[in-house]
């Protein structure tokens, strides 16, 4: 059975039981491995005078922190069942020990030592008892998974390059001006995050600690901070306007903000896109807080729902389905969506299109879903034939003097036009929006041309307006 012993943090931290186990192994000729010689607790091994092998060479041939742990475990296992493995700090905190135990399936004896993490937290003078501790080698992975929170202790920051990587990541999360405490050896100094890669020394004892910050002290925020702000605004001593809002009273704000985001995207203005994306997020969290107050659901439920949906509908990524192209991926998504919503018939799918959509958008989606049942035009040309028929029906109603019928026929005409657009692969809502924008720009220039020529635009004939309009169109094309 392999024995794993924690050496602790400082010289002299080794327990009597640990010392006895090391000396017994040396007397029996068992191989003794030390994870690294670059720690203060390694001095204890030297003072014991036992033969041992340092595994620092494994670091150089390991591509990542995860493979390092695996390679260290393999090296110890090669030593045989009576091998002894010495690690700094507490053995149960070491990732290579965790990898070793996984491979041995528990067939190992653990003699723990003084916790390195606890010692660092004490040196950092963290105010509370609870904190997040993560190795600098795992920081990016934990951050990507959203598993970081303050107070935070980042240890194993053993060189300047690694400190620089940590600085960039932590600065992005918490603000580069945020005050941290840098620990190295028996010294701990306050420093802004942007300077943690400008310290004099780095070794295996190096760490950075960041305390929890009050809301008004922060310069970088998370979605949890946004929720906290809205909850605060809704309190009795909060904002009089925010306190009286309901889901119904603010529902149109979501629509307005969505349109403002689209406008920012059309302008290719990153600053506006940033702002409007935030405004949409505000609407979503505001609705979540309102429903949380009633006990209906909360923000975590919303995030759980959307993450679950993304996984269960992308079965060509997270499951066994296949999708060779964009069309195939969309087909898998739509099929999974129908199953999840319990849409047994195609009519269920058609009627599920929100009635509050803009008319052209809803018409295109309804037509597309009906087409999945086989009710569709064979081609764009066939759809255009129907468009001609609908146009004739409009004029027939006009000739009869039936205004109500004429309006219904105009609706059919517009729906037929959307079908033509759908069959040629156009986004009809987008196409109509851009067409209106082009018309407005051409009209503006046409009017200016006429005014510059001394003409009163209200006196222009149809032919003259057409001439100015075509001239403006040509000029804008250039």
Secondary structure, 3 states (H helix, E strand, C coil): CEEEEECECCCCCCCHHHHHHHHHHHHHCCCEEECCCCCCCHHHHHHHCCCCEECHHHHHCCCCHHHHHHHHHHHHHHCCCCCEEEECECHHHCHHHHHHHHHHCCCEEEECCCCHHHHHHHHHCCCCCCCEEEEHHHHHHHHHCCCCCCCEEEECCCCHHHHHHHHHHHHHHHCCCCEEEEEECCEEEEEEHHHCCCCCCCCCCCEEEECCCCHHHCCCCCHHHHHHHHHHHHCCCCCHHHHCCCCCCCHHHHHHHHHHHHHHHHCCCHHHHHHHHHHHHHHHHHHHHHHHHHCCCCHHHHHHHHHHHHHHHCHHHHCCCCCCCHHHHHHHHHHHHHHHCCCCCHHHHHHCCCCCCCHHHHHHHHHHHHHCCCCCCCCHHHHHHHHHHHHHHHHHHHHHCCHHHHHHHHHHHHHHHHHHHHHCCCCHHHHHHHHHHHHHHHHHHHHHHHHHCCCCHHHCCHHHHHHHHHHHHHHHHC
